[in-house]
Amino acid sequence: MKRVRCPKCDNYIQFDETKYEEGQSLVFVCDNCKKQFGIRIGKSKLSAGSRREEVVDEREGTQDFGNVIAIENVFGYKQVLPLHEGDNIIGRRSKGNEIDIPVETNDPSMDRRHCVLNVKQNKQGKIVYTLRDNDSITGTFLMNELLGPKDRVRIEDGAIFTLGATTLILRAAEEK
């Protein structure tokens, strides 16, 4: 079973993707707001994770700054979220909330603007990742250690950090 989100109210609608072929168009009516909308079945429409991976591929010609993987849990599916140079504000996706890395989750313990992951290049050209909490209610944990309100911690590839009940893993950009 796969799910699509209503563009008007963010309500999820589940459907069995095995009954349809790639390229086929489907029309849905949201049970919540009665909005009618259509989608075309394809690799980018089947899941949040594959949609995010295609975003990374579409950025060809720009530099890769790595990504963050939100682990599949009871609140949502596995997601691959691309990073950009500068401050990446990470938080729970909410309609109208403008953040850099919106995690699709129903986790009530993750703030809408939970933490900041800064990505920059040092003088040698190596990409450096720095994590800090963004004054969240539940705090940001790095390897099960709570970050203080003014802590800025450098993290490396494979670092595991937790926002509320959602775990994320840093996948650093490949060195050239």
Residue frames as qw, qx, qy, qz and C-alpha x, y, z in Angstrom:
[[0.000, 0.889, 0.458, 0.000, 0.00, 0.00, 0.00],
 [0.386, 0.148, 0.007, 0.911, 1.19, 3.49, -0.88],
 [0.064, -0.790, -0.510, 0.333, -0.21, 6.83, 0.12],
 [0.289, 0.462, 0.215, 0.810, -0.62, 10.26, -1.43],
 [0.160, -0.433, -0.456, 0.761, -1.22, 13.53, 0.36],
 [0.190, 0.838, 0.502, 0.098, -4.11, 15.86, -0.43],
 [0.429, 0.309, 0.014, 0.849, -2.64, 19.16, -1.71],
 [0.246, -0.690, -0.172, -0.659, -5.30, 21.17, 0.16],
 [0.642, -0.661, 0.092, -0.378, -5.50, 19.67, 3.68],
 [0.090, 0.577, -0.792, 0.175, -2.46, 17.29, 3.87],
 [0.824, -0.118, 0.416, -0.366, -4.74, 14.30, 4.59],
 [0.068, -0.363, 0.883, 0.290, -3.22, 10.98, 3.43],
 [0.850, 0.228, 0.036, -0.473, -5.10, 8.67, 1.07],
 [0.425, -0.346, 0.823, 0.150, -3.90, 5.07, 0.76],
 [0.800, 0.429, -0.107, -0.405, -4.09, 3.01, -2.42],
 [0.829, -0.151, 0.504, 0.187, -2.73, -0.28, -3.72],
 [0.157, 0.738, -0.422, -0.503, -0.08, 0.64, -6.30],
 [0.330, -0.159, 0.897, 0.249, 0.19, -2.96, -7.56],
 [0.485, 0.558, 0.659, -0.139, -3.18, -2.58, -9.34],
 [0.348, 0.912, 0.042, -0.212, -1.84, 0.17, -11.61],
 [0.810, 0.242, 0.137, 0.516, 0.93, 0.50, -14.19],
 [0.368, -0.454, 0.054, 0.809, 3.63, 3.15, -14.35],
 [0.052, 0.033, 0.437, 0.897, 2.44, 6.17, -16.34],
 [0.192, -0.571, -0.756, -0.254, -1.24, 5.60, -15.50],
 [0.110, -0.342, 0.151, -0.921, -3.23, 8.60, -14.21],
 [0.312, -0.448, -0.816, 0.191, -5.39, 8.32, -11.08],
 [0.204, -0.546, -0.054, -0.811, -7.97, 10.72, -9.67],
 [0.352, -0.264, -0.772, 0.459, -8.62, 10.92, -5.92],
 [0.308, -0.710, -0.193, -0.603, -11.25, 12.69, -3.84],
 [0.170, 0.249, -0.678, 0.670, -10.11, 13.59, -0.33],
 [0.421, -0.517, -0.746, -0.016, -12.45, 12.25, 2.37],
 [0.351, -0.435, -0.406, 0.723, -11.52, 15.12, 4.66],
 [0.036, 0.501, 0.023, -0.864, -11.96, 18.26, 2.50],
 [0.647, 0.557, 0.500, -0.143, -13.59, 16.77, -0.65],
 [0.128, 0.754, -0.419, -0.489, -10.84, 18.19, -2.90],
 [0.916, 0.319, 0.239, 0.043, -10.45, 16.29, -6.17],
 [0.009, -0.810, 0.519, 0.273, -6.91, 15.89, -7.49],
 [0.948, 0.312, -0.062, -0.031, -5.01, 13.64, -9.85],
 [0.384, -0.667, 0.593, 0.235, -1.61, 11.99, -9.93],
 [0.766, 0.475, -0.401, -0.165, 0.34, 10.06, -12.51],
 [0.906, -0.359, 0.208, 0.085, 1.85, 6.80, -11.29],
 [0.610, 0.655, -0.339, 0.289, 5.60, 6.89, -11.60],
 [0.704, -0.031, -0.484, 0.519, 8.72, 6.38, -9.56],
 [0.135, 0.250, -0.279, 0.917, 8.57, 9.91, -8.15],
 [0.519, -0.363, -0.078, -0.770, 4.93, 9.56, -6.98],
 [0.748, -0.181, -0.632, -0.091, 5.08, 6.23, -5.17],
 [0.679, -0.557, -0.374, 0.297, 6.65, 7.20, -1.86],
 [0.168, -0.981, 0.088, 0.045, 8.15, 10.09, 0.02],
 [0.652, -0.492, 0.444, 0.369, 11.54, 8.36, 0.07],
 [0.625, 0.256, 0.525, 0.519, 11.81, 7.85, -3.68],
 [0.191, 0.925, 0.254, 0.207, 10.50, 11.37, -4.32],
 [0.355, -0.890, 0.221, 0.183, 13.30, 12.80, -2.17],
 [0.687, -0.224, 0.518, 0.458, 15.93, 10.66, -3.89],
 [0.518, 0.596, 0.443, 0.424, 14.87, 12.04, -7.27],
 [0.059, -0.998, -0.031, 0.005, 15.29, 15.59, -5.97],
 [0.548, -0.609, 0.430, 0.380, 18.94, 14.74, -5.31],
 [0.627, 0.171, 0.594, 0.474, 19.31, 13.46, -8.89],
 [0.300, 0.857, 0.363, 0.209, 17.68, 16.59, -10.36],
 [0.238, -0.939, 0.131, 0.211, 20.36, 18.77, -8.79],
 [0.829, 0.109, 0.247, 0.489, 22.95, 17.48, -11.26],
 [0.398, 0.659, 0.059, 0.635, 25.55, 20.11, -12.01],
 [0.309, -0.811, 0.204, -0.452, 25.45, 21.47, -8.46],
 [0.206, 0.411, -0.810, 0.364, 27.68, 20.31, -5.65],
 [0.728, -0.366, -0.562, -0.143, 26.53, 17.45, -3.44],
 [0.123, -0.572, 0.487, -0.648, 26.48, 18.35, 0.26],
 [0.082, 0.006, -0.954, 0.289, 25.19, 14.99, 1.50],
 [0.528, -0.388, -0.409, -0.635, 21.83, 14.14, 2.98],
 [0.322, -0.216, 0.694, -0.607, 19.97, 13.19, 6.12],
 [0.446, -0.145, -0.822, -0.323, 18.03, 9.93, 6.34],
 [0.542, -0.264, 0.351, -0.716, 14.93, 9.89, 8.55],
 [0.013, 0.086, -0.996, 0.033, 14.52, 6.31, 9.74],
 [0.530, -0.301, -0.562, -0.560, 11.20, 4.61, 9.13],
 [0.009, -0.023, -0.793, 0.609, 9.22, 4.45, 12.37],
 [0.086, 0.542, 0.820, -0.162, 5.61, 4.45, 13.58],
 [0.099, 0.719, 0.202, -0.657, 5.27, 8.13, 12.64],
 [0.496, 0.755, -0.152, -0.402, 6.34, 7.92, 8.98],
 [0.933, 0.321, 0.051, 0.157, 8.24, 6.31, 6.16],
 [0.654, -0.303, 0.220, 0.658, 11.99, 6.34, 5.55],
 [0.334, 0.933, 0.131, -0.017, 12.97, 9.60, 3.88],
 [0.673, -0.031, 0.127, 0.728, 16.17, 10.81, 2.20],
 [0.021, 0.966, 0.230, -0.112, 16.45, 14.58, 2.61],
 [0.672, 0.398, -0.007, 0.624, 19.17, 16.43, 0.63],
 [0.411, -0.712, -0.154, 0.548, 21.28, 19.09, 2.35],
 [0.442, 0.802, 0.080, 0.394, 22.52, 22.41, 0.95],
 [0.508, 0.151, -0.309, 0.789, 25.40, 24.67, 1.90],
 [0.192, -0.437, 0.140, -0.868, 24.69, 26.95, 4.88],
 [0.342, -0.060, 0.699, -0.625, 22.12, 26.47, 7.65],
 [0.422, -0.174, -0.781, -0.427, 19.66, 23.60, 7.09],
 [0.444, -0.188, 0.456, -0.748, 16.69, 24.02, 9.46],
 [0.337, -0.066, -0.924, -0.167, 15.25, 20.57, 10.22],
 [0.350, 0.018, 0.543, -0.763, 11.77, 20.05, 11.64],
 [0.376, 0.368, 0.842, -0.118, 8.35, 18.52, 11.32],
 [0.035, 0.213, 0.557, 0.802, 6.63, 19.29, 8.03],
 [0.113, 0.606, 0.622, -0.483, 3.63, 21.53, 8.46],
 [0.336, 0.684, 0.486, 0.429, 1.59, 23.38, 5.87],
 [0.003, -0.960, -0.087, -0.267, 2.78, 26.97, 5.63],
 [0.614, -0.714, 0.244, 0.230, 5.96, 26.31, 7.63],
 [0.610, 0.741, -0.263, 0.098, 8.99, 27.31, 5.55],
 [0.602, -0.621, 0.487, 0.123, 11.95, 25.17, 6.58],
 [0.240, 0.618, -0.673, -0.328, 14.85, 23.68, 4.63],
 [0.256, 0.126, -0.957, -0.046, 14.48, 20.02, 5.65],
 [0.658, -0.177, 0.153, -0.716, 10.81, 19.16, 6.32],
 [0.015, 0.099, -0.993, 0.070, 10.47, 15.67, 7.82],
 [0.615, -0.208, -0.387, -0.655, 7.11, 14.12, 7.01],
 [0.322, -0.068, -0.871, 0.364, 6.00, 12.81, 10.39],
 [0.489, -0.661, -0.343, -0.455, 3.15, 12.87, 12.88],
 [0.625, -0.159, -0.519, 0.561, 5.66, 12.77, 15.75],
 [0.217, -0.914, -0.252, -0.231, 4.26, 15.35, 18.22],
 [0.643, -0.664, 0.043, 0.378, 7.59, 15.56, 20.05],
 [0.552, 0.091, 0.299, 0.773, 9.41, 17.00, 17.01],
 [0.049, 0.701, 0.173, -0.691, 9.21, 20.78, 16.73],
 [0.612, 0.749, 0.252, 0.001, 8.45, 22.46, 13.42],
 [0.378, 0.809, -0.349, 0.287, 11.89, 24.12, 13.57],
 [0.893, -0.437, -0.091, 0.053, 13.72, 21.59, 15.76],
 [0.658, -0.501, 0.268, 0.494, 17.44, 21.90, 14.99],
 [0.397, 0.868, -0.216, -0.205, 19.97, 23.42, 12.59],
 [0.849, -0.087, 0.349, 0.388, 22.56, 21.45, 10.63],
 [0.149, 0.894, -0.240, -0.349, 25.16, 23.83, 9.17],
 [0.867, 0.190, 0.313, 0.339, 27.09, 22.65, 6.10],
 [0.156, 0.949, -0.217, -0.168, 30.20, 24.51, 4.97],
 [0.867, 0.327, -0.156, 0.343, 33.54, 23.92, 3.32],
 [0.549, -0.728, 0.099, 0.399, 36.74, 24.57, 5.25],
 [0.093, 0.835, -0.379, -0.389, 39.86, 26.13, 3.68],
 [0.265, -0.306, 0.871, 0.280, 41.04, 22.72, 2.48],
 [0.473, 0.101, -0.537, -0.691, 37.74, 22.15, 0.64],
 [0.211, -0.155, -0.955, 0.137, 36.48, 19.48, 3.06],
 [0.443, -0.523, -0.343, -0.642, 32.78, 19.66, 3.95],
 [0.126, 0.045, -0.736, 0.664, 32.17, 20.24, 7.68],
 [0.451, -0.537, -0.580, -0.416, 28.81, 19.51, 9.39],
 [0.064, 0.108, -0.581, 0.804, 27.82, 21.31, 12.62],
 [0.389, -0.521, -0.716, -0.256, 24.65, 20.40, 14.56],
 [0.004, 0.054, -0.486, 0.872, 22.85, 22.58, 17.11],
 [0.000, 0.567, 0.805, -0.175, 19.47, 22.56, 18.80],
 [0.006, 0.396, 0.273, 0.877, 17.05, 25.32, 17.75],
 [0.258, -0.126, 0.460, -0.840, 15.52, 25.90, 21.21],
 [0.561, -0.170, -0.682, -0.437, 13.25, 22.84, 20.80],
 [0.678, -0.495, 0.128, -0.529, 10.95, 21.61, 23.56],
 [0.980, -0.190, 0.048, -0.033, 12.27, 18.02, 23.69],
 [0.359, -0.723, 0.519, 0.281, 15.87, 18.79, 22.76],
 [0.735, 0.552, -0.375, -0.118, 18.24, 17.36, 20.17],
 [0.789, -0.444, 0.422, 0.049, 20.19, 14.21, 21.04],
 [0.523, 0.652, -0.542, -0.085, 23.47, 13.23, 19.39],
 [0.558, 0.176, -0.793, 0.169, 24.41, 9.59, 20.05],
 [0.586, -0.561, -0.584, 0.003, 21.96, 9.65, 23.04],
 [0.403, -0.300, -0.299, 0.811, 23.60, 12.75, 24.56],
 [0.088, 0.893, 0.437, -0.056, 21.43, 15.84, 24.94],
 [0.436, 0.376, 0.049, 0.817, 22.86, 18.96, 23.29],
 [0.208, -0.532, -0.414, 0.709, 22.89, 22.02, 25.51],
 [0.283, 0.863, 0.362, -0.208, 21.16, 25.24, 24.44],
 [0.133, 0.904, -0.295, -0.279, 24.42, 26.78, 23.18],
 [0.641, -0.262, 0.665, 0.279, 26.20, 23.58, 22.06],
 [0.633, 0.657, -0.251, -0.323, 27.47, 23.39, 18.49],
 [0.705, -0.308, 0.630, 0.101, 28.84, 19.95, 17.71],
 [0.342, 0.514, -0.632, -0.468, 30.74, 18.83, 14.63],
 [0.829, 0.036, 0.515, -0.215, 29.38, 15.58, 13.24],
 [0.013, -0.415, 0.782, 0.464, 30.69, 13.17, 10.63],
 [0.596, 0.095, -0.606, -0.517, 29.25, 10.64, 8.18],
 [0.567, -0.169, -0.806, 0.022, 27.06, 8.10, 9.99],
 [0.030, -0.072, 0.542, -0.837, 26.30, 10.34, 12.97],
 [0.280, -0.511, -0.790, -0.191, 22.96, 9.44, 14.55],
 [0.050, -0.030, 0.347, -0.936, 20.85, 12.22, 16.02],
 [0.110, -0.500, -0.859, -0.002, 17.35, 12.16, 17.45],
 [0.183, -0.160, -0.006, -0.970, 14.65, 14.81, 17.25],
 [0.722, -0.150, 0.141, -0.661, 11.77, 13.89, 19.53],
 [0.805, -0.091, 0.575, -0.116, 11.05, 10.23, 18.73],
 [0.783, 0.622, 0.025, -0.013, 12.47, 10.41, 15.19],
 [0.658, -0.461, 0.395, 0.446, 16.00, 9.23, 14.42],
 [0.552, 0.823, -0.103, -0.088, 18.10, 10.70, 11.64],
 [0.800, -0.223, 0.307, 0.465, 21.43, 9.62, 10.17],
 [0.149, 0.851, -0.262, -0.430, 23.87, 11.93, 8.40],
 [0.835, 0.230, 0.360, 0.347, 25.22, 10.71, 5.06],
 [0.188, -0.726, 0.227, 0.622, 28.10, 13.00, 4.17],
 [0.628, 0.726, -0.150, -0.236, 28.89, 13.96, 0.60],
 [0.932, 0.028, 0.144, 0.332, 31.44, 11.72, -1.09],
 [0.273, -0.761, 0.310, 0.500, 34.92, 13.20, -1.25],
 [0.739, 0.671, -0.026, -0.061, 36.29, 13.76, -4.72]]
